[in-house]
């Protein structure tokens, strides 16, 4: 299959749905809503919501009535990018080829835009507009796993560890914990949410969870590689920033060639966990393989 075209088609579905959920830039909060929209509609791969959709569809579910869940995942991811770019964090000037949120709206409004997107995500996740076939227990399960993946036991904790490790020599176990939490946790939760939406059996849920964990690792490893080998024009942000800040990365530990091999191993491990699934899981397999070829 043409995975790039499929990803683009899925991305457009996410962006159409996001536009319906986002508040309009009007009224007393027009400037605040503009800051929310600025980063959320700035583009990006939409990997997390697309993973949720692909997983549910691999199990035979239709996503038309369930778009609040993938959109919530994108809101959480975008909030994290806004906050990561702040001067107190990574101090980046560009994101997705455009000036970062705080460069356009100021630091205070950027912080509030991130806060608004995070809380908007949980308003979407708990909305009664979700389809009737999703039981209250399953909805609560999805909310819990996403909250845990986004918080101190996941993405936020990973970022805290990443910031604390800058400029220091840390053991590989610390790097592995950063990657598993900062990037891997929300990617895994995206797959798990899709599995619940699709009515996965216990065995299917376990296989899909392992797929998400291996994919999350592969995604962060390839991000580390791109920061070394990519160009600002391709990445839409500064290249070489990890080395400049002395961040713990796979290339820093293993060198570029071994890192590329480890990315391939993680991708193979992800694809192997999809063996029990038929052709409906082809997009998930091809997405994993696509990671080694991406340039941004």
DONUMI-789979 format. One record per residue (C-alpha): residue in one letter; chain; x, y, z. Coordinates in Angstrom, 1 decimal. Last residue first. Example, Ala and Ser with C-alpha at 12.3 -4.5 7.8 and 13.67 -1.06 7.14 Angstrom:
2
+-----+-------+--------+--------+--------+
: res : chain :      u :      v :      w :
+-----+-------+--------+--------+--------+
:   s :     A :   13.7 :   -1.1 :    7.1 :
:   a :     A :   12.3 :   -4.5 :    7.8 :
+-----+-------+--------+--------+--------+
***
This chain:
296
+-----+-------+--------+--------+--------+
: res : chain :      u :      v :      w :
+-----+-------+--------+--------+--------+
:   x :     A :   10.9 :   14.8 :    9.5 :
:   x :     A :   12.8 :   12.8 :    6.9 :
:   x :     A :   11.0 :    9.5 :    7.1 :
:   x :     A :   12.4 :    6.4 :    5.7 :
:   x :     A :   13.1 :    4.4 :    8.9 :
:   x :     A :    9.7 :    5.3 :   10.3 :
:   x :     A :    8.0 :    4.0 :    7.2 :
:   x :     A :    8.4 :    0.4 :    8.4 :
:   x :     A :    6.3 :    1.1 :   11.4 :
:   x :     A :    3.6 :    2.8 :    9.3 :
:   x :     A :    3.6 :   -0.1 :    6.9 :
:   x :     A :    2.8 :   -2.6 :    9.7 :
:   x :     A :    0.1 :   -0.4 :   11.2 :
:   x :     A :   -1.4 :    0.1 :    7.7 :
:   x :     A :   -1.4 :   -3.7 :    7.0 :
:   x :     A :   -3.4 :   -4.4 :   10.2 :
:   x :     A :   -6.6 :   -5.1 :    8.2 :
:   x :     A :   -4.6 :   -7.6 :    6.2 :
:   x :     A :   -4.7 :  -10.1 :    9.1 :
:   x :     A :   -3.7 :   -9.9 :   12.7 :
:   x :     A :   -1.9 :  -12.7 :   14.6 :
:   x :     A :    1.5 :  -11.5 :   13.2 :
:   x :     A :    1.1 :   -7.9 :   14.5 :
:   x :     A :    3.6 :   -8.4 :   17.3 :
:   x :     A :    6.3 :   -9.1 :   14.6 :
:   x :     A :    5.7 :   -5.6 :   13.2 :
:   x :     A :    6.7 :   -4.0 :   16.5 :
:   x :     A :    9.8 :   -6.2 :   16.9 :
:   x :     A :   10.9 :   -5.5 :   13.4 :
:   x :     A :   10.5 :   -1.7 :   14.1 :
:   x :     A :   12.6 :   -2.0 :   17.3 :
:   x :     A :   15.3 :   -3.9 :   15.4 :
:   x :     A :   15.4 :   -1.4 :   12.6 :
:   x :     A :   15.8 :    1.4 :   15.1 :
:   x :     A :   18.6 :   -0.5 :   16.8 :
:   x :     A :   20.4 :   -0.8 :   13.4 :
:   x :     A :   20.1 :    3.0 :   12.8 :
:   x :     A :   21.5 :    3.6 :   16.3 :
:   x :     A :   24.4 :    1.2 :   15.5 :
:   x :     A :   25.2 :    3.3 :   12.4 :
:   x :     A :   24.8 :    6.7 :   14.0 :
:   x :     A :   26.9 :    6.2 :   17.1 :
:   x :     A :   26.0 :    4.2 :   20.2 :
:   x :     A :   25.6 :    6.4 :   23.2 :
:   x :     A :   25.4 :    9.9 :   21.6 :
:   x :     A :   23.5 :    8.4 :   18.6 :
:   x :     A :   20.9 :    7.0 :   21.1 :
:   x :     A :   20.4 :   10.3 :   22.8 :
:   x :     A :   21.2 :   11.9 :   26.2 :
:   x :     A :   21.1 :   15.7 :   25.7 :
:   x :     A :   24.3 :   17.7 :   25.5 :
:   x :     A :   22.4 :   20.9 :   24.7 :
:   x :     A :   24.4 :   21.4 :   21.5 :
:   x :     A :   24.2 :   17.7 :   20.8 :
:   x :     A :   20.5 :   17.6 :   21.0 :
:   x :     A :   20.1 :   20.9 :   19.0 :
:   x :     A :   21.8 :   19.4 :   15.9 :
:   x :     A :   18.9 :   20.4 :   13.7 :
:   x :     A :   16.6 :   23.4 :   14.4 :
:   x :     A :   13.0 :   23.1 :   13.4 :
:   x :     A :   10.8 :   22.4 :   10.4 :
:   x :     A :   12.6 :   19.1 :   10.1 :
:   x :     A :   13.2 :   19.2 :    6.3 :
:   x :     A :   14.3 :   22.8 :    6.1 :
:   x :     A :   16.2 :   22.5 :    9.4 :
:   x :     A :   18.3 :   19.6 :    7.9 :
:   x :     A :   18.3 :   16.1 :    9.2 :
:   x :     A :   21.4 :   14.0 :   10.1 :
:   x :     A :   21.9 :   14.5 :   13.9 :
:   x :     A :   18.4 :   15.6 :   14.9 :
:   x :     A :   17.0 :   13.0 :   12.4 :
:   x :     A :   18.9 :   10.3 :   14.2 :
:   x :     A :   17.4 :   11.2 :   17.6 :
:   x :     A :   13.9 :   11.3 :   16.0 :
:   x :     A :   14.6 :    7.9 :   14.5 :
:   x :     A :   15.3 :    6.6 :   18.1 :
:   x :     A :   12.2 :    8.3 :   19.4 :
:   x :     A :    9.9 :    6.7 :   16.7 :
:   x :     A :   11.6 :    3.3 :   17.2 :
:   x :     A :   10.9 :    3.4 :   20.9 :
:   x :     A :    7.3 :    4.4 :   20.4 :
:   x :     A :    6.9 :    1.6 :   17.8 :
:   x :     A :    8.2 :   -1.0 :   20.2 :
:   x :     A :    5.8 :    0.1 :   22.9 :
:   x :     A :    2.9 :    0.4 :   20.6 :
:   x :     A :    3.4 :   -3.0 :   19.2 :
:   x :     A :    3.7 :   -4.4 :   22.7 :
:   x :     A :    0.3 :   -2.8 :   23.5 :
:   x :     A :   -1.1 :   -4.2 :   20.3 :
:   x :     A :   -0.1 :   -7.7 :   21.2 :
:   x :     A :   -1.5 :   -7.4 :   24.8 :
:   x :     A :   -4.8 :   -5.9 :   23.5 :
:   x :     A :   -5.1 :   -8.7 :   21.0 :
:   x :     A :   -4.6 :  -11.3 :   23.7 :
:   x :     A :   -7.2 :   -9.7 :   26.0 :
:   x :     A :   -9.7 :   -9.3 :   23.2 :
:   x :     A :   -9.9 :   -6.0 :   21.3 :
:   x :     A :  -13.2 :   -4.2 :   21.1 :
:   x :     A :  -12.1 :   -1.8 :   18.4 :
:   x :     A :  -12.5 :    1.3 :   20.7 :
:   x :     A :  -10.4 :   -0.5 :   23.3 :
:   x :     A :   -7.7 :   -1.3 :   20.7 :
:   x :     A :   -7.7 :    2.3 :   19.5 :
:   x :     A :   -7.2 :    3.5 :   23.1 :
:   x :     A :   -4.3 :    1.0 :   23.4 :
:   x :     A :   -2.7 :    2.3 :   20.2 :
:   x :     A :   -2.8 :    5.9 :   21.4 :
:   x :     A :   -1.7 :    4.8 :   24.8 :
:   x :     A :    1.4 :    3.3 :   23.3 :
:   x :     A :    2.2 :    6.5 :   21.4 :
:   x :     A :    1.5 :    8.5 :   24.7 :
:   x :     A :    4.0 :    6.3 :   26.7 :
:   x :     A :    6.7 :    6.0 :   24.0 :
:   x :     A :    7.6 :    9.6 :   23.7 :
:   x :     A :    8.6 :   11.1 :   27.0 :
:   x :     A :    8.2 :    7.9 :   29.1 :
:   x :     A :    9.9 :    5.2 :   27.1 :
:   x :     A :   12.4 :    7.6 :   25.7 :
:   x :     A :   13.4 :    9.1 :   29.1 :
:   x :     A :   13.5 :    5.7 :   30.7 :
:   x :     A :   15.8 :    4.3 :   28.0 :
:   x :     A :   18.1 :    7.3 :   28.4 :
:   x :     A :   18.2 :    6.8 :   32.2 :
:   x :     A :   19.0 :    3.1 :   31.7 :
:   x :     A :   21.8 :    4.1 :   29.3 :
:   x :     A :   23.7 :    5.7 :   32.2 :
:   x :     A :   23.9 :    9.5 :   32.5 :
:   x :     A :   26.7 :   11.9 :   31.7 :
:   x :     A :   25.3 :   15.3 :   32.4 :
:   x :     A :   24.7 :   18.4 :   30.2 :
:   x :     A :   20.9 :   17.8 :   30.1 :
:   x :     A :   19.8 :   15.0 :   32.5 :
:   x :     A :   17.4 :   17.1 :   34.6 :
:   x :     A :   15.6 :   18.3 :   31.4 :
:   x :     A :   15.2 :   14.8 :   30.1 :
:   x :     A :   14.0 :   13.5 :   33.5 :
:   x :     A :   11.4 :   16.2 :   33.6 :
:   x :     A :   10.4 :   15.5 :   30.0 :
:   x :     A :   10.0 :   11.8 :   30.8 :
:   x :     A :    7.9 :   12.6 :   33.8 :
:   x :     A :    5.6 :   14.8 :   31.7 :
:   x :     A :    5.3 :   12.1 :   29.0 :
:   x :     A :    4.6 :    9.1 :   31.3 :
:   x :     A :    4.3 :    8.5 :   35.0 :
:   x :     A :    4.2 :   12.2 :   35.6 :
:   x :     A :    1.4 :   12.8 :   33.2 :
:   x :     A :    0.5 :   12.1 :   29.6 :
:   x :     A :    0.6 :    8.3 :   29.7 :
:   x :     A :   -1.3 :    8.3 :   33.0 :
:   x :     A :   -4.0 :   10.6 :   31.6 :
:   x :     A :   -4.3 :    8.5 :   28.5 :
:   x :     A :   -4.6 :    5.2 :   30.4 :
:   x :     A :   -7.3 :    6.7 :   32.7 :
:   x :     A :   -9.4 :    8.4 :   30.0 :
:   x :     A :   -9.4 :    5.2 :   28.0 :
:   x :     A :  -10.4 :    3.1 :   31.0 :
:   x :     A :  -13.1 :    5.6 :   31.9 :
:   x :     A :  -14.6 :    5.3 :   28.4 :
:   x :     A :  -14.4 :    1.5 :   28.5 :
:   x :     A :  -16.3 :    1.4 :   31.8 :
:   x :     A :  -18.9 :    3.9 :   30.6 :
:   x :     A :  -19.5 :    1.7 :   27.6 :
:   x :     A :  -18.5 :    2.7 :   24.1 :
:   x :     A :  -21.4 :    1.4 :   21.9 :
:   x :     A :  -23.2 :    4.7 :   22.6 :
:   x :     A :  -20.7 :    6.7 :   20.6 :
:   x :     A :  -18.9 :    9.6 :   22.2 :
:   x :     A :  -21.2 :   12.7 :   22.3 :
:   x :     A :  -21.3 :   12.3 :   26.1 :
:   x :     A :  -18.0 :   14.1 :   26.3 :
:   x :     A :  -15.4 :   12.6 :   28.7 :
:   x :     A :  -12.5 :   12.3 :   26.1 :
:   x :     A :  -13.4 :   15.7 :   24.6 :
:   x :     A :  -13.3 :   17.5 :   27.9 :
:   x :     A :  -10.1 :   15.6 :   28.7 :
:   x :     A :   -8.4 :   17.0 :   25.6 :
:   x :     A :   -9.7 :   20.5 :   26.3 :
:   x :     A :   -7.8 :   20.4 :   29.6 :
:   x :     A :   -4.5 :   19.8 :   27.7 :
:   x :     A :   -5.3 :   22.3 :   25.0 :
:   x :     A :   -6.1 :   25.1 :   27.4 :
:   x :     A :   -2.9 :   24.4 :   29.5 :
:   x :     A :   -0.8 :   24.6 :   26.3 :
:   x :     A :   -2.5 :   27.8 :   25.3 :
:   x :     A :   -2.0 :   29.2 :   28.8 :
:   x :     A :    1.7 :   28.5 :   28.6 :
:   x :     A :    1.8 :   30.1 :   25.1 :
:   x :     A :   -0.1 :   33.2 :   26.4 :
:   x :     A :    2.4 :   33.7 :   29.2 :
:   x :     A :    5.5 :   33.2 :   26.9 :
:   x :     A :    4.4 :   35.6 :   24.2 :
:   x :     A :    1.9 :   35.2 :   21.4 :
:   x :     A :    4.1 :   34.8 :   18.3 :
:   x :     A :    7.5 :   33.8 :   19.7 :
:   x :     A :    5.7 :   31.9 :   22.5 :
:   x :     A :    3.9 :   29.7 :   19.9 :
:   x :     A :    7.0 :   28.8 :   18.0 :
:   x :     A :    7.8 :   30.5 :   14.7 :
:   x :     A :    6.8 :   28.3 :   11.8 :
:   x :     A :    8.6 :   25.4 :   10.0 :
:   x :     A :    6.8 :   22.7 :   12.0 :
:   x :     A :    8.2 :   24.3 :   15.2 :
:   x :     A :   10.8 :   27.1 :   15.1 :
:   x :     A :   12.4 :   29.4 :   17.7 :
:   x :     A :   13.2 :   26.7 :   20.3 :
:   x :     A :   14.1 :   27.4 :   23.9 :
:   x :     A :   14.2 :   23.7 :   24.9 :
:   x :     A :   12.7 :   24.1 :   28.4 :
:   x :     A :   12.7 :   27.4 :   30.3 :
:   x :     A :   12.7 :   29.3 :   27.0 :
:   x :     A :    9.5 :   27.5 :   25.9 :
:   x :     A :    9.6 :   25.0 :   23.0 :
:   x :     A :    8.7 :   22.0 :   25.3 :
:   x :     A :    5.6 :   23.9 :   26.5 :
:   x :     A :    4.2 :   24.3 :   23.0 :
:   x :     A :    5.2 :   20.8 :   22.0 :
:   x :     A :    3.5 :   19.3 :   25.1 :
:   x :     A :    0.3 :   21.2 :   24.3 :
:   x :     A :    0.4 :   19.8 :   20.8 :
:   x :     A :    0.7 :   16.2 :   22.0 :
:   x :     A :   -2.2 :   16.6 :   24.4 :
:   x :     A :   -4.4 :   18.2 :   21.7 :
:   x :     A :   -3.4 :   15.4 :   19.3 :
:   x :     A :   -4.6 :   12.8 :   21.7 :
:   x :     A :   -7.9 :   14.6 :   22.2 :
:   x :     A :   -8.4 :   14.6 :   18.5 :
:   x :     A :   -7.9 :   10.8 :   18.4 :
:   x :     A :  -10.6 :   10.4 :   21.1 :
:   x :     A :  -13.1 :   13.0 :   19.8 :
:   x :     A :  -13.1 :   11.3 :   16.4 :
:   x :     A :  -15.3 :    8.4 :   17.6 :
:   x :     A :  -18.4 :    8.7 :   15.3 :
:   x :     A :  -16.5 :    8.4 :   12.0 :
:   x :     A :  -14.0 :    5.9 :   13.4 :
:   x :     A :  -15.4 :    2.6 :   12.1 :
:   x :     A :  -14.3 :   -0.5 :   14.0 :
:   x :     A :  -13.1 :   -3.7 :   12.4 :
:   x :     A :  -10.2 :   -4.6 :   14.6 :
:   x :     A :   -7.7 :   -3.0 :   12.2 :
:   x :     A :  -10.0 :    0.0 :   12.2 :
:   x :     A :   -9.5 :    0.6 :   15.9 :
:   x :     A :   -5.7 :    0.3 :   15.5 :
:   x :     A :   -5.6 :    2.6 :   12.4 :
:   x :     A :   -7.7 :    5.3 :   14.2 :
:   x :     A :   -5.6 :    5.3 :   17.4 :
:   x :     A :   -2.4 :    5.3 :   15.3 :
:   x :     A :   -3.7 :    8.2 :   13.3 :
:   x :     A :   -4.4 :   10.2 :   16.5 :
:   x :     A :   -0.9 :    9.6 :   17.7 :
:   x :     A :    0.9 :   10.1 :   14.3 :
:   x :     A :   -0.7 :   13.5 :   13.5 :
:   x :     A :    2.3 :   14.1 :   11.1 :
:   x :     A :    2.5 :   17.8 :   11.7 :
:   x :     A :    0.6 :   20.8 :   10.5 :
:   x :     A :    0.3 :   24.2 :   12.1 :
:   x :     A :   -3.4 :   23.7 :   12.9 :
:   x :     A :   -2.9 :   22.9 :   16.6 :
:   x :     A :   -0.1 :   25.4 :   17.1 :
:   x :     A :   -2.0 :   28.5 :   15.9 :
:   x :     A :   -5.4 :   27.2 :   17.0 :
:   x :     A :   -4.6 :   27.4 :   20.7 :
:   x :     A :   -3.0 :   30.8 :   20.3 :
:   x :     A :   -6.0 :   32.1 :   18.3 :
:   x :     A :   -8.3 :   30.8 :   21.1 :
:   x :     A :   -6.4 :   32.9 :   23.6 :
:   x :     A :   -6.6 :   36.0 :   21.4 :
:   x :     A :  -10.4 :   35.5 :   20.8 :
:   x :     A :  -11.1 :   35.0 :   24.5 :
:   x :     A :  -13.4 :   38.1 :   24.9 :
:   x :     A :  -15.4 :   37.0 :   21.8 :
:   x :     A :  -14.1 :   35.4 :   18.7 :
:   x :     A :  -11.5 :   33.0 :   17.4 :
:   x :     A :  -13.7 :   30.0 :   17.1 :
:   x :     A :  -13.4 :   27.2 :   19.6 :
:   x :     A :  -11.8 :   24.0 :   18.3 :
:   x :     A :  -14.0 :   20.8 :   18.0 :
:   x :     A :  -15.1 :   21.2 :   14.4 :
:   x :     A :  -11.6 :   22.2 :   13.2 :
:   x :     A :  -10.1 :   19.2 :   15.0 :
:   x :     A :  -12.5 :   16.9 :   13.1 :
:   x :     A :  -11.3 :   18.2 :    9.7 :
:   x :     A :   -7.7 :   18.0 :   10.9 :
:   x :     A :   -8.1 :   14.3 :   12.0 :
:   x :     A :   -9.7 :   13.3 :    8.7 :
:   x :     A :   -7.0 :   15.1 :    6.8 :
:   x :     A :   -4.3 :   13.2 :    8.7 :
:   x :     A :   -6.0 :    9.9 :    7.8 :
:   x :     A :   -5.8 :   10.7 :    4.1 :
:   x :     A :   -2.2 :   11.9 :    4.5 :
:   x :     A :   -1.3 :    8.7 :    6.3 :
:   x :     A :   -2.9 :    6.6 :    3.6 :
:   x :     A :   -1.0 :    8.6 :    0.9 :
:   x :     A :    2.3 :    8.1 :    2.7 :
:   x :     A :    1.5 :    4.4 :    3.3 :
:   x :     A :    1.0 :    3.6 :   -0.4 :
:   x :     A :    0.0 :    0.0 :    0.0 :
+-----+-------+--------+--------+--------+
***
